[in-house]
């Protein structure tokens, strides 16, 4: 029971993800088949839909933008600050910080992760592993959006008796970029507004918020 | 930490498997 409670955040979000993904597949299928009926095309079953490029591109385009958002946030908050925001380091503390502050190099502890105790290259790679993995998922999802988006887009072009686009042609097409940019702008808005809202607004009990009585100008240390 | 490690691997595996499936779907032009 304690194990579950100690990991409740990751478990809850994982379950919500699975429920939402399942729901997306069900209503997505209904939407797809409704369009198919209107266009006089054959309806498809659930398995055919979740293995279709149409479902794949919808999933990938949202994934890539979320991972871009977190990658940018993790990286930019190393150097950039927002005075008074619980999402920021205090002004003047921007940068990679010293080995002492980061408990690495000569300041590694017996309980530090193995790559940190190993030092050298391992420690260097490990010190950017969160950004590396998040950026990697962003790039892979974005590439997946391109690959699946092209197939889904070409399906429509073939129906309209137009030539299919090559991958290069699709990656420079308005369809690819409108799917990309409509997601990027919403993520950037959410992150930017969160950074500044957290200066003046509070949620009692949340580590994402300052203490309710904390002054607006106070930037809490991480 | 056992459950935490399992969740870490689980999330990574889900992401990798779904992305791999999407690339396969794209390659098969479904």
gemmi code that builds the backbone of each chain (N, CA, C; Angstrom):
import gemmi

chains = {
    "A": [
        ("UNK", (0.852, -1.225, 0.000), (0.000, 0.000, 0.000), (0.875, 1.259, 0.000)),
        ("UNK", (1.983, 1.165, 0.816), (2.859, 2.331, 0.898), (3.519, 2.598, -0.465)),
        ("UNK", (3.867, 1.488, -1.165), (4.452, 1.587, -2.510), (3.533, 2.375, -3.437)),
        ("UNK", (2.239, 2.028, -3.376), (1.259, 2.686, -4.249), (1.163, 4.170, -3.892)),
        ("UNK", (1.077, 4.437, -2.571), (0.937, 5.836, -2.149), (2.172, 6.646, -2.540)),
        ("UNK", (3.340, 6.043, -2.404), (4.595, 6.740, -2.717), (4.726, 7.069, -4.204)),
        ("UNK", (3.973, 6.351, -5.038), (4.073, 6.557, -6.490), (2.742, 6.994, -7.098)),
        ("UNK", (1.866, 7.553, -6.251), (0.490, 7.800, -6.695), (0.401, 8.775, -7.873)),
        ("UNK", (1.335, 9.716, -7.949), (1.274, 10.709, -9.033), (1.496, 10.037, -10.400)),
        ("UNK", (2.566, 9.253, -10.512), (2.868, 8.573, -11.787), (1.793, 7.541, -12.128)),
        ("UNK", (1.280, 6.840, -11.104), (0.248, 5.826, -11.346), (-1.034, 6.494, -11.836)),
        ("UNK", (-1.446, 7.570, -11.164), (-2.695, 8.255, -11.527), (-2.618, 8.794, -12.958)),
        ("UNK", (-1.500, 9.446, -13.292), (-1.386, 9.990, -14.645), (-1.325, 8.881, -15.685)),
        ("UNK", (-0.651, 7.764, -15.346), (-0.586, 6.621, -16.270), (-1.965, 6.056, -16.548)),
        ("UNK", (-2.772, 5.901, -15.489), (-4.121, 5.372, -15.671), (-4.985, 6.344, -16.480)),
        ("UNK", (-4.876, 7.649, -16.143), (-5.651, 8.650, -16.888), (-5.259, 8.642, -18.368)),
        ("UNK", (-3.960, 8.456, -18.639), (-3.490, 8.384, -20.020), (-4.155, 7.220, -20.755)),
        ("UNK", (-4.153, 6.041, -20.123), (-4.711, 4.854, -20.787), (-6.207, 5.030, -21.046)),
        ("UNK", (-6.918, 5.597, -20.056), (-8.356, 5.821, -20.224), (-8.605, 6.811, -21.362)),
        ("UNK", (-7.832, 7.900, -21.374), (-8.032, 8.940, -22.380), (-7.689, 8.439, -23.783)),
        ("UNK", (-6.597, 7.647, -23.872), (-6.185, 7.106, -25.171), (-7.261, 6.153, -25.709)),
        ("UNK", (-7.816, 5.340, -24.803), (-8.890, 4.415, -25.207), (-10.105, 5.207, -25.680)),
        ("UNK", (-10.464, 6.252, -24.920), (-11.619, 7.080, -25.290), (-11.371, 7.762, -26.633)),
        ("UNK", (-10.134, 8.255, -26.832), (-9.795, 8.904, -28.116), (-9.985, 7.929, -29.271)),
        ("UNK", (-9.587, 6.658, -29.048), (-9.711, 5.670, -30.129), (-11.175, 5.386, -30.453)),
        ("UNK", (-12.035, 5.428, -29.431), (-13.453, 5.115, -29.653), (-14.170, 6.268, -30.357)),
        ("UNK", (-14.000, 7.476, -29.840), (-14.684, 8.608, -30.489), (-14.011, 8.954, -31.821)),
        ("UNK", (-12.698, 8.697, -31.920), (-11.996, 8.914, -33.184), (-12.538, 8.013, -34.278)),
        ("UNK", (-12.814, 6.749, -33.890), (-13.389, 5.795, -34.847), (-14.770, 6.273, -35.306)),
        ("UNK", (-15.584, 6.746, -34.350), (-16.921, 7.239, -34.695), (-16.816, 8.411, -35.668)),
        ("UNK", (-15.866, 9.310, -35.404), (-15.671, 10.478, -36.255), (-15.214, 10.050, -37.656)),
        ("UNK", (-14.253, 9.109, -37.683), (-13.709, 8.627, -38.962), (-14.815, 7.985, -39.788)),
        ("UNK", (-15.621, 7.117, -39.141), (-16.675, 6.411, -39.874), (-17.806, 7.341, -40.313)),
        ("UNK", (-18.051, 8.384, -39.518), (-19.072, 9.359, -39.916), (-18.635, 10.082, -41.194)),
        ("UNK", (-17.337, 10.447, -41.268), (-16.819, 11.073, -42.496), (-16.859, 10.089, -43.660)),
        ("UNK", (-16.506, 8.823, -43.368), (-16.500, 7.806, -44.422), (-17.897, 7.642, -45.017)),
        ("UNK", (-18.922, 7.619, -44.136), (-20.317, 7.487, -44.614), (-20.681, 8.654, -45.520)),
        ("UNK", (-20.330, 9.874, -45.069), (-20.640, 11.077, -45.850), (-19.978, 11.010, -47.226)),
        ("UNK", (-18.735, 10.490, -47.255), (-18.003, 10.427, -48.521), (-18.336, 9.171, -49.327)),
        ("UNK", (-19.257, 8.342, -48.821), (-19.632, 7.126, -49.535), (-18.553, 6.059, -49.533)),
        ("UNK", (-17.708, 6.065, -48.459), (-16.631, 5.068, -48.371), (-16.990, 4.004, -47.335)),
        ("UNK", (-16.225, 2.895, -47.359), (-16.489, 1.797, -46.429), (-16.107, 2.205, -45.006)),
        ("UNK", (-16.902, 1.752, -44.020), (-16.557, 1.993, -42.621), (-15.497, 0.984, -42.197)),
        ("UNK", (-14.728, 1.310, -41.142), (-13.670, 0.405, -40.680), (-13.929, 0.013, -39.230)),
        ("UNK", (-13.294, -1.091, -38.785), (-13.480, -1.511, -37.387), (-12.415, -0.864, -36.488)),
        ("UNK", (-12.552, -1.118, -35.176), (-11.708, -0.437, -34.183), (-10.222, -0.749, -34.388)),
        ("UNK", (-9.890, -2.032, -34.629), (-8.482, -2.416, -34.799), (-7.879, -1.727, -36.013)),
        ("UNK", (-8.663, -1.710, -37.113), (-8.189, -1.061, -38.337), (-7.957, 0.435, -38.080)),
        ("UNK", (-8.840, 1.019, -37.232), (-8.690, 2.455, -36.949), (-7.452, 2.742, -36.106)),
        ("UNK", (-7.224, 1.942, -35.022), (-6.069, 2.271, -34.160), (-4.740, 1.930, -34.839)),
        ("UNK", (-4.783, 1.161, -35.932), (-3.550, 0.925, -36.691), (-3.548, 1.750, -37.983)),
        ("UNK", (-4.386, 2.798, -38.004), (-4.439, 3.652, -39.202), (-3.526, 4.860, -39.036)),
        ("UNK", (-3.077, 5.409, -40.146), (-2.239, 6.597, -40.108), (-3.026, 7.788, -39.557)),
        ("UNK", (-4.335, 7.765, -39.719), (-5.175, 8.863, -39.241), (-5.099, 8.975, -37.712)),
        ("UNK", (-5.249, 7.828, -37.018), (-5.144, 7.812, -35.559), (-3.703, 8.111, -35.141)),
        ("UNK", (-2.747, 7.518, -35.869), (-1.328, 7.661, -35.522), (-0.889, 9.125, -35.569)),
        ("UNK", (-1.299, 9.848, -36.604), (-0.840, 11.238, -36.727), (-1.464, 12.105, -35.638)),
        ("UNK", (-2.719, 11.799, -35.268), (-3.364, 12.567, -34.206), (-2.642, 12.371, -32.870)),
        ("UNK", (-2.210, 11.129, -32.603), (-1.474, 10.852, -31.366), (-0.109, 11.538, -31.407)),
        ("UNK", (0.631, 11.334, -32.506), (2.015, 11.825, -32.595), (2.094, 13.344, -32.523)),
        ("UNK", (1.150, 14.044, -33.170), (1.263, 15.507, -33.208), (1.062, 16.113, -31.825)),
        ("UNK", (0.262, 15.473, -31.000), (0.083, 15.991, -29.640), (1.251, 15.604, -28.744)),
        ("UNK", (1.776, 14.410, -28.925), (2.939, 13.981, -28.131), (4.123, 14.906, -28.379)),
        ("UNK", (4.433, 15.161, -29.647), (5.646, 15.937, -29.936), (5.589, 17.310, -29.276)),
        ("UNK", (4.403, 17.928, -29.299), (4.337, 19.285, -28.751), (4.476, 19.277, -27.232)),
        ("UNK", (3.953, 18.241, -26.571), (4.100, 18.153, -25.113), (5.564, 17.988, -24.737)),
        ("UNK", (6.263, 17.123, -25.491), (7.676, 16.881, -25.161), (8.544, 18.074, -25.532)),
        ("UNK", (8.160, 18.796, -26.585), (8.877, 20.037, -26.896), (8.722, 21.022, -25.743)),
        ("UNK", (7.492, 21.139, -25.255), (7.201, 22.065, -24.159), (8.078, 21.761, -22.944)),
        ("UNK", (8.115, 20.494, -22.519), (8.889, 20.150, -21.325), (10.388, 20.281, -21.575)),
        ("UNK", (10.828, 19.906, -22.789), (12.254, 20.044, -23.116), (12.671, 21.503, -23.008)),
        ("UNK", (11.889, 22.388, -23.626), (12.204, 23.814, -23.587), (12.173, 24.331, -22.154)),
        ("UNK", (11.188, 23.864, -21.402), (11.030, 24.361, -20.042), (12.199, 23.949, -19.161)),
        ("UNK", (12.591, 22.657, -19.280), (13.717, 22.149, -18.487), (14.986, 22.926, -18.848)),
        ("UNK", (15.178, 23.146, -20.148), (16.418, 23.758, -20.628), (16.456, 25.267, -20.356)),
        ("UNK", (15.375, 25.973, -20.693), (15.395, 27.434, -20.547), (15.438, 27.867, -19.085)),
        ("UNK", (14.827, 27.064, -18.192), (14.834, 27.455, -16.768), (16.205, 27.259, -16.132)),
        ("UNK", (17.156, 26.653, -16.869), (18.539, 26.611, -16.356), (19.092, 28.034, -16.322)),
        ("UNK", (18.785, 28.795, -17.373), (19.392, 30.136, -17.513), (18.413, 31.289, -17.291)),
        ("UNK", (17.151, 31.116, -17.723), (16.208, 32.228, -17.634), (15.409, 32.146, -16.340)),
        ("UNK", (15.054, 33.290, -15.804), (14.297, 33.293, -14.551), (13.036, 34.149, -14.680)),
        ("UNK", (12.086, 33.927, -13.801), (10.941, 34.811, -13.637), (10.850, 35.124, -12.151)),
        ("UNK", (11.247, 36.350, -11.810), (11.224, 36.724, -10.390), (9.820, 36.505, -9.816)),
        ("UNK", (9.766, 35.842, -8.676), (8.493, 35.639, -7.993), (7.764, 34.373, -8.396)),
        ("UNK", (8.300, 33.629, -9.389), (7.574, 32.439, -9.853), (8.110, 31.170, -9.207)),
        ("UNK", (7.200, 30.329, -8.751), (7.597, 29.055, -8.152), (8.185, 28.120, -9.201)),
        ("UNK", (8.001, 28.461, -10.475), (8.527, 27.647, -11.567), (9.966, 28.020, -11.916)),
        ("UNK", (10.507, 29.033, -11.224), (11.818, 29.577, -11.606), (12.811, 29.500, -10.453)),
        ("UNK", (14.109, 29.497, -10.816), (15.131, 29.689, -9.803), (15.128, 31.175, -9.429)),
        ("UNK", (15.671, 31.519, -8.267), (15.755, 32.945, -7.918), (16.677, 33.687, -8.894)),
        ("UNK", (16.372, 34.967, -9.175), (17.230, 35.758, -10.071), (18.672, 35.748, -9.570)),
        ("UNK", (19.610, 35.708, -10.506), (21.018, 35.696, -10.133), (21.577, 34.285, -9.999)),
        ("UNK", (20.696, 33.284, -10.000), (21.177, 31.906, -9.832), (21.112, 31.113, -11.132)),
        ("UNK", (20.882, 31.850, -12.254), (20.831, 31.179, -13.555), (22.163, 30.540, -13.896)),
        ("UNK", (22.126, 29.443, -14.662), (23.365, 28.768, -15.060), (23.383, 27.321, -14.610)),
        ("UNK", (24.474, 26.633, -14.929), (24.566, 25.191, -14.655), (24.905, 24.886, -13.192)),
        ("UNK", (25.310, 25.897, -12.439), (25.643, 25.797, -11.014), (26.940, 25.006, -10.795)),
        ("UNK", (27.478, 25.145, -9.604), (28.789, 24.516, -9.303), (28.618, 23.031, -8.994)),
        ("UNK", (29.717, 22.280, -9.065), (29.700, 20.861, -8.710), (29.244, 20.677, -7.258)),
        ("UNK", (29.625, 21.625, -6.401), (29.213, 21.519, -4.993), (27.687, 21.602, -4.883)),
        ("UNK", (27.092, 22.624, -5.571), (25.635, 22.768, -5.513), (24.924, 21.560, -6.122)),
        ("UNK", (25.549, 20.970, -7.158), (24.929, 19.846, -7.859), (25.347, 18.490, -7.281)),
        ("UNK", (26.130, 18.510, -6.235), (26.593, 17.288, -5.563), (27.185, 16.275, -6.546)),
        ("UNK", (28.089, 16.785, -7.401), (28.742, 15.898, -8.375), (30.245, 16.145, -8.374)),
        ("UNK", (30.980, 15.410, -9.216), (32.435, 15.543, -9.252), (33.025, 15.185, -7.895)),
        ("UNK", (33.845, 16.086, -7.343), (34.480, 15.837, -6.044), (33.458, 15.815, -4.912)),
        ("UNK", (32.210, 16.317, -5.191), (31.200, 16.422, -4.139), (30.138, 15.327, -4.230)),
        ("UNK", (30.408, 14.310, -5.086), (29.496, 13.168, -5.193), (29.423, 12.454, -3.841)),
        ("UNK", (28.239, 11.912, -3.547), (28.027, 11.248, -2.255), (27.888, 9.737, -2.468)),
        ("UNK", (28.057, 8.955, -1.396), (27.962, 7.488, -1.540), (26.627, 7.048, -2.140)),
        ("UNK", (25.549, 7.818, -1.869), (24.226, 7.451, -2.373), (23.915, 8.079, -3.731)),
        ("UNK", (24.853, 8.850, -4.291), (24.622, 9.471, -5.601), (24.448, 8.383, -6.658)),
        ("UNK", (23.712, 8.699, -7.776), (23.547, 7.712, -8.851), (24.902, 7.243, -9.380)),
        ("UNK", (24.955, 6.002, -9.854), (26.216, 5.375, -10.287), (27.012, 6.229, -11.283)),
        ("UNK", (26.384, 6.807, -12.331), (27.180, 7.594, -13.281), (27.852, 8.800, -12.629)),
        ("UNK", (27.210, 9.351, -11.602), (27.791, 10.509, -10.906), (29.019, 10.061, -10.120)),
        ("UNK", (28.933, 8.887, -9.470), (30.070, 8.364, -8.718), (31.195, 7.966, -9.668)),
        ("UNK", (30.828, 7.506, -10.882), (31.840, 7.116, -11.874), (32.613, 8.338, -12.362)),
        ("UNK", (31.918, 9.495, -12.415), (32.567, 10.733, -12.841), (32.862, 10.753, -14.334)),
        ("UNK", (33.624, 11.767, -14.786), (34.047, 11.876, -16.182), (32.887, 11.965, -17.156)),
        ("UNK", (33.016, 11.247, -18.293), (32.013, 11.290, -19.357), (30.637, 10.850, -18.870)),
        ("UNK", (30.645, 9.759, -18.078), (29.359, 9.233, -17.600), (28.593, 10.295, -16.846)),
        ("UNK", (29.322, 10.986, -15.981), (28.696, 12.019, -15.171), (28.166, 13.150, -16.065)),
        ("UNK", (28.970, 13.515, -17.088), (28.560, 14.574, -18.009), (27.296, 14.208, -18.770)),
        ("UNK", (27.254, 12.984, -19.277), (26.069, 12.529, -20.026), (24.853, 12.477, -19.105)),
        ("UNK", (25.080, 11.927, -17.891), (23.969, 11.789, -16.951), (23.433, 13.154, -16.520)),
        ("UNK", (24.308, 14.163, -16.496), (23.892, 15.489, -16.011), (22.935, 16.176, -16.984)),
        ("UNK", (22.797, 15.630, -18.209), (21.816, 16.189, -19.158), (20.857, 15.102, -19.633)),
        ("UNK", (20.724, 14.019, -18.858), (19.946, 12.872, -19.336), (18.445, 13.175, -19.428)),
        ("UNK", (17.938, 14.001, -18.518), (16.501, 14.316, -18.578), (16.175, 15.072, -19.859)),
        ("UNK", (16.973, 16.107, -20.140), (16.759, 16.878, -21.377), (16.961, 15.989, -22.602)),
        ("UNK", (17.996, 15.139, -22.573), (18.299, 14.284, -23.719), (17.119, 13.360, -24.041)),
        ("UNK", (16.575, 12.725, -23.013), (15.476, 11.787, -23.247), (14.213, 12.536, -23.693)),
        ("UNK", (13.893, 13.643, -23.031), (12.696, 14.407, -23.405), (12.832, 14.951, -24.830)),
        ("UNK", (14.027, 15.475, -25.173), (14.249, 15.994, -26.527), (14.207, 14.859, -27.546)),
        ("UNK", (14.735, 13.700, -27.175), (14.703, 12.542, -28.063), (13.281, 12.112, -28.362)),
        ("UNK", (12.438, 12.080, -27.328), (11.029, 11.701, -27.546), (10.340, 12.748, -28.413)),
        ("UNK", (10.664, 14.030, -28.177), (10.093, 15.095, -29.023), (10.450, 14.852, -30.494)),
        ("UNK", (11.746, 14.639, -30.772), (12.184, 14.493, -32.171), (11.581, 13.244, -32.813)),
        ("UNK", (11.546, 12.140, -32.052), (10.962, 10.909, -32.596), (9.462, 11.074, -32.862)),
        ("UNK", (8.747, 11.726, -31.929), (7.303, 11.933, -32.113), (7.040, 12.836, -33.307)),
        ("UNK", (7.895, 13.842, -33.460), (7.711, 14.792, -34.564), (7.949, 14.077, -35.898)),
        ("UNK", (8.995, 13.230, -35.917), (9.264, 12.433, -37.117), (8.108, 11.474, -37.386)),
        ("UNK", (7.583, 10.853, -36.323), (6.446, 9.930, -36.477), (5.230, 10.677, -37.025)),
        ("UNK", (5.031, 11.927, -36.547), (3.933, 12.747, -37.073), (4.096, 12.953, -38.574)),
        ("UNK", (5.344, 13.202, -39.016), (5.607, 13.410, -40.439), (5.317, 12.174, -41.263)),
        ("UNK", (5.795, 11.029, -40.773), (5.645, 9.772, -41.515), (4.157, 9.367, -41.604)),
        ("UNK", (3.466, 9.399, -40.446), (2.052, 8.997, -40.439), (1.176, 10.067, -41.091)),
        ("UNK", (1.531, 11.336, -40.876), (0.749, 12.436, -41.447), (0.751, 12.386, -42.964)),
        ("UNK", (1.902, 12.014, -43.528), (2.004, 11.929, -44.990), (1.020, 10.872, -45.536)),
        ("UNK", (0.994, 9.710, -44.878), (0.106, 8.637, -45.351), (-1.357, 9.073, -45.233)),
        ("UNK", (-1.705, 9.665, -44.085), (-3.091, 10.107, -43.880), (-3.462, 11.190, -44.892)),
        ("UNK", (-2.531, 12.108, -45.138), (-2.790, 13.208, -46.075), (-2.952, 12.674, -47.496)),
        ("UNK", (-2.093, 11.715, -47.856), (-2.150, 11.143, -49.206), (-3.440, 10.363, -49.442)),
        ("UNK", (-3.995, 9.780, -48.366), (-5.286, 9.084, -48.494), (-6.338, 10.053, -49.043)),
        ("UNK", (-6.351, 11.260, -48.483), (-7.289, 12.283, -48.952), (-6.989, 12.715, -50.378)),
        ("UNK", (-5.709, 12.842, -50.699), (-5.338, 13.262, -52.058), (-5.734, 12.213, -53.093)),
        ("UNK", (-5.565, 10.936, -52.719), (-5.944, 9.874, -53.661), (-7.452, 9.883, -53.900)),
        ("UNK", (-8.230, 10.146, -52.824), (-9.692, 10.244, -52.978), (-10.048, 11.364, -53.957)),
        ("UNK", (-9.269, 12.457, -53.897), (-9.517, 13.600, -54.785), (-8.793, 13.439, -56.123)),
        ("UNK", (-8.250, 12.233, -56.341), (-7.541, 11.912, -57.590), (-6.366, 12.851, -57.848)),
        ("UNK", (-5.629, 13.148, -56.751), (-4.391, 13.934, -56.871), (-3.209, 13.015, -56.604)),
        ("UNK", (-2.031, 13.391, -57.130), (-0.831, 12.581, -56.900), (-0.450, 12.605, -55.420)),
        ("UNK", (-0.002, 11.471, -54.858), (0.471, 11.482, -53.469), (1.758, 12.301, -53.319)),
        ("UNK", (1.943, 12.880, -52.124), (3.168, 13.657, -51.859), (4.280, 12.723, -51.360)),
        ("UNK", (5.522, 13.041, -51.725), (6.684, 12.341, -51.151), (6.831, 12.815, -49.708)),
        ("UNK", (7.699, 12.116, -48.940), (7.899, 12.547, -47.546), (8.433, 13.982, -47.501)),
        ("UNK", (9.399, 14.279, -48.370), (9.939, 15.642, -48.430), (8.862, 16.662, -48.784)),
        ("UNK", (8.014, 16.284, -49.731), (6.916, 17.167, -50.139), (5.951, 17.407, -48.992)),
        ("UNK", (5.679, 16.330, -48.218), (4.734, 16.487, -47.112), (5.321, 17.331, -45.982)),
        ("UNK", (6.639, 17.137, -45.720), (7.257, 17.872, -44.606), (7.344, 19.372, -44.872)),
        ("UNK", (7.179, 19.773, -46.130), (7.157, 21.206, -46.428), (5.735, 21.668, -46.775)),
        ("UNK", (4.753, 20.797, -46.505), (3.363, 21.149, -46.859), (2.685, 21.902, -45.720)),
        ("UNK", (1.677, 22.721, -46.057), (0.938, 23.421, -45.019), (0.283, 22.471, -44.020)),
        ("UNK", (-0.164, 21.272, -44.462), (-0.829, 20.342, -43.541), (0.095, 19.950, -42.391)),
        ("UNK", (1.358, 19.619, -42.728), (2.317, 19.230, -41.686), (2.551, 20.389, -40.723)),
        ("UNK", (2.721, 21.582, -41.284), (3.075, 22.728, -40.441), (1.902, 23.292, -39.663)),
        ("UNK", (0.688, 23.154, -40.187), (-0.441, 23.652, -39.399), (-0.689, 22.715, -38.223)),
        ("UNK", (-0.522, 21.387, -38.442), (-0.650, 20.435, -37.339), (0.421, 20.702, -36.278)),
        ("UNK", (1.636, 21.037, -36.738), (2.747, 21.297, -35.826), (2.535, 22.594, -35.039)),
        ("UNK", (2.284, 23.675, -35.775), (2.263, 24.987, -35.124), (1.042, 25.189, -34.239)),
        ("UNK", (-0.092, 24.582, -34.595), (-1.277, 24.765, -33.756), (-1.049, 24.144, -32.374)),
        ("UNK", (-0.216, 23.093, -32.322), (0.109, 22.480, -31.038), (1.189, 23.256, -30.303)),
        ("UNK", (2.198, 23.712, -31.032), (3.273, 24.464, -30.372), (2.744, 25.729, -29.701)),
        ("UNK", (1.896, 26.477, -30.414), (1.459, 27.750, -29.838), (0.689, 27.540, -28.537)),
        ("UNK", (-0.124, 26.477, -28.476), (-0.921, 26.258, -27.261), (-0.025, 25.854, -26.088)),
        ("UNK", (1.012, 25.063, -26.373), (1.932, 24.652, -25.302), (2.716, 25.849, -24.775)),
        ("UNK", (3.173, 26.705, -25.707), (3.972, 27.864, -25.297), (3.125, 28.839, -24.486)),
        ("UNK", (1.856, 28.983, -24.881), (0.949, 29.845, -24.115), (0.776, 29.299, -22.699)),
        ("UNK", (0.537, 27.990, -22.593), (0.284, 27.387, -21.282), (1.508, 27.546, -20.373)),
        ("UNK", (2.703, 27.317, -20.909), (3.911, 27.407, -20.099), (4.217, 28.849, -19.704)),
        ("UNK", (4.147, 29.741, -20.678), (4.428, 31.154, -20.394), (3.461, 31.718, -19.376)),
        ("UNK", (2.172, 31.420, -19.537), (1.181, 31.961, -18.603), (1.339, 31.318, -17.225)),
        ("UNK", (1.686, 30.025, -17.188), (1.902, 29.357, -15.899), (3.053, 30.025, -15.132)),
        ("UNK", (4.145, 30.341, -15.863), (5.311, 30.949, -15.217), (4.940, 32.287, -14.567)),
        ("UNK", (4.128, 33.081, -15.257), (3.804, 34.411, -14.716), (2.598, 34.355, -13.761)),
        ("UNK", (1.624, 33.464, -14.024), (0.478, 33.337, -13.102), (0.955, 32.917, -11.708)),
        ("UNK", (2.026, 32.064, -11.690), (2.514, 31.533, -10.411), (3.155, 32.620, -9.542)),
        ("UNK", (3.375, 33.812, -10.137), (3.884, 34.924, -9.332), (2.770, 35.469, -8.444)),
        ("UNK", (1.570, 35.592, -9.033), (0.484, 36.315, -8.351), (-0.632, 35.417, -7.832)),
        ("UNK", (-0.723, 34.182, -8.310), (-1.806, 33.287, -7.911), (-1.250, 32.105, -7.111)),
        ("UNK", (-2.114, 31.455, -6.322), (-1.646, 30.387, -5.435), (-2.571, 29.167, -5.496)),
        ("UNK", (-2.012, 27.993, -5.202), (-2.811, 26.821, -4.865), (-2.240, 26.243, -3.588)),
        ("UNK", (-2.997, 26.407, -2.535), (-2.553, 25.911, -1.233), (-2.214, 24.419, -1.336)),
        ("UNK", (-1.032, 24.055, -0.868), (-0.643, 22.645, -0.809), (0.067, 22.124, -2.041)),
        ("UNK", (0.083, 22.881, -3.138), (0.734, 22.369, -4.352), (2.192, 22.800, -4.432)),
        ("UNK", (3.097, 21.852, -4.740), (4.498, 22.233, -4.903), (4.713, 23.080, -6.158)),
        ("UNK", (3.704, 23.152, -7.027), (3.779, 23.995, -8.219), (3.484, 25.449, -7.880)),
        ("UNK", (3.051, 25.684, -6.642), (2.680, 27.035, -6.220), (3.551, 27.461, -5.046)),
        ("UNK", (3.696, 28.780, -4.874), (4.327, 29.279, -3.662), (3.351, 29.086, -2.510)),
        ("UNK", (3.869, 29.238, -1.276), (2.969, 29.228, -0.126), (1.994, 30.390, -0.271)),
        ("UNK", (0.751, 30.167, 0.223), (-0.318, 31.141, -0.013), (0.067, 32.532, 0.482)),
        ("UNK", (0.770, 32.581, 1.606), (1.116, 33.878, 2.193), (2.431, 34.453, 1.702)),
        ("UNK", (3.111, 33.748, 0.768), (4.405, 34.244, 0.282), (4.214, 35.516, -0.531)),
        ("UNK", (5.096, 36.522, -0.325), (4.972, 37.753, -1.119), (5.181, 37.481, -2.601)),
        ("UNK", (4.534, 38.327, -3.442), (4.655, 38.139, -4.897), (6.089, 38.164, -5.355)),
        ("UNK", (6.926, 39.004, -4.735), (8.301, 39.201, -5.223), (9.233, 38.069, -4.808)),
        ("UNK", (8.776, 37.200, -3.879), (9.666, 36.162, -3.369), (9.728, 34.965, -4.335)),
        ("UNK", (10.956, 34.624, -4.769), (11.134, 33.447, -5.620), (11.631, 32.321, -4.731)),
        ("UNK", (10.823, 31.278, -4.504), (11.242, 30.247, -3.559), (12.425, 29.460, -4.102)),
        ("UNK", (13.418, 29.104, -3.269), (14.520, 28.276, -3.760), (13.996, 26.900, -4.123)),
        ("UNK", (14.554, 26.244, -5.166), (14.021, 24.951, -5.597), (14.253, 23.877, -4.543)),
    ],
    "B": [
        ("UNK", (11.569, 1.842, -3.970), (12.015, 2.270, -5.305), (11.679, 1.254, -6.391)),
        ("UNK", (11.268, 0.023, -5.989), (10.991, -1.019, -7.002), (9.855, -0.613, -7.918)),
        ("UNK", (8.747, -0.146, -7.317), (7.600, 0.265, -8.133), (7.964, 1.485, -8.980)),
        ("UNK", (8.766, 2.395, -8.405), (9.194, 3.587, -9.152), (9.980, 3.174, -10.401)),
        ("UNK", (10.886, 2.210, -10.250), (11.651, 1.725, -11.402), (10.742, 1.071, -12.435)),
        ("UNK", (9.762, 0.311, -11.963), (8.820, -0.357, -12.877), (8.015, 0.691, -13.651)),
        ("UNK", (7.591, 1.758, -12.954), (6.837, 2.822, -13.623), (7.712, 3.541, -14.656)),
        ("UNK", (8.968, 3.786, -14.287), (9.916, 4.449, -15.182), (10.072, 3.639, -16.474)),
        ("UNK", (10.315, 2.332, -16.322), (10.466, 1.447, -17.489), (9.143, 1.369, -18.256)),
        ("UNK", (8.044, 1.299, -17.527), (6.722, 1.181, -18.150), (6.395, 2.369, -19.036)),
        ("UNK", (6.619, 3.575, -18.512), (6.363, 4.788, -19.305), (7.258, 4.805, -20.551)),
        ("UNK", (8.564, 4.531, -20.336), (9.498, 4.548, -21.479), (9.094, 3.515, -22.526)),
        ("UNK", (8.739, 2.304, -22.060), (8.373, 1.228, -22.985), (7.110, 1.609, -23.765)),
        ("UNK", (6.125, 2.193, -23.068), (4.887, 2.603, -23.748), (5.199, 3.594, -24.869)),
        ("UNK", (6.031, 4.586, -24.545), (6.374, 5.624, -25.521), (7.110, 5.010, -26.718)),
        ("UNK", (8.111, 4.184, -26.435), (8.915, 3.589, -27.511), (8.049, 2.667, -28.382)),
        ("UNK", (7.202, 1.852, -27.737), (6.376, 0.913, -28.501), (5.364, 1.647, -29.387)),
        ("UNK", (4.714, 2.670, -28.833), (3.721, 3.405, -29.631), (4.410, 4.111, -30.801)),
        ("UNK", (5.560, 4.745, -30.527), (6.259, 5.446, -31.622), (6.740, 4.451, -32.682)),
        ("UNK", (7.256, 3.289, -32.237), (7.698, 2.272, -33.198), (6.510, 1.820, -34.042)),
        ("UNK", (5.353, 1.621, -33.395), (4.149, 1.192, -34.130), (3.756, 2.243, -35.165)),
        ("UNK", (3.866, 3.524, -34.802), (3.497, 4.598, -35.735), (4.423, 4.580, -36.954)),
        ("UNK", (5.731, 4.362, -36.714), (6.661, 4.286, -37.853), (6.323, 3.097, -38.752)),
        ("UNK", (5.949, 1.968, -38.140), (5.570, 0.794, -38.942), (4.314, 1.092, -39.760)),
        ("UNK", (3.329, 1.721, -39.101), (2.087, 2.088, -39.806), (2.411, 2.999, -40.997)),
        ("UNK", (3.315, 3.966, -40.767), (3.716, 4.877, -41.846), (4.417, 4.133, -42.971)),
        ("UNK", (5.310, 3.191, -42.589), (6.068, 2.444, -43.602), (5.153, 1.541, -44.418)),
        ("UNK", (4.113, 0.979, -43.745), (3.180, 0.092, -44.458), (2.116, 0.902, -45.204)),
        ("UNK", (2.143, 2.241, -44.994), (1.191, 3.141, -45.658), (-0.244, 2.731, -45.400)),
        ("UNK", (-0.551, 2.414, -44.119), (-1.924, 2.059, -43.785), (-2.764, 3.286, -43.553)),
    ],
}
model = gemmi.Model(1)
for chain_id, residues in chains.items():
    chain = gemmi.Chain(chain_id)
    for i, (resn, *xyz) in enumerate(residues, 1):
        res = gemmi.Residue()
        res.name, res.seqid = resn, gemmi.SeqId(i, " ")
        for name, pos in zip(("N", "CA", "C"), xyz):
            atom = gemmi.Atom()
            atom.name, atom.element = name, gemmi.Element(name[0])
            atom.pos, atom.b_iso = gemmi.Position(*pos), 0.0
            res.add_atom(atom)
        chain.add_residue(res)
    model.add_chain(chain)
structure = gemmi.Structure()
structure.add_model(model)
structure.setup_entities()
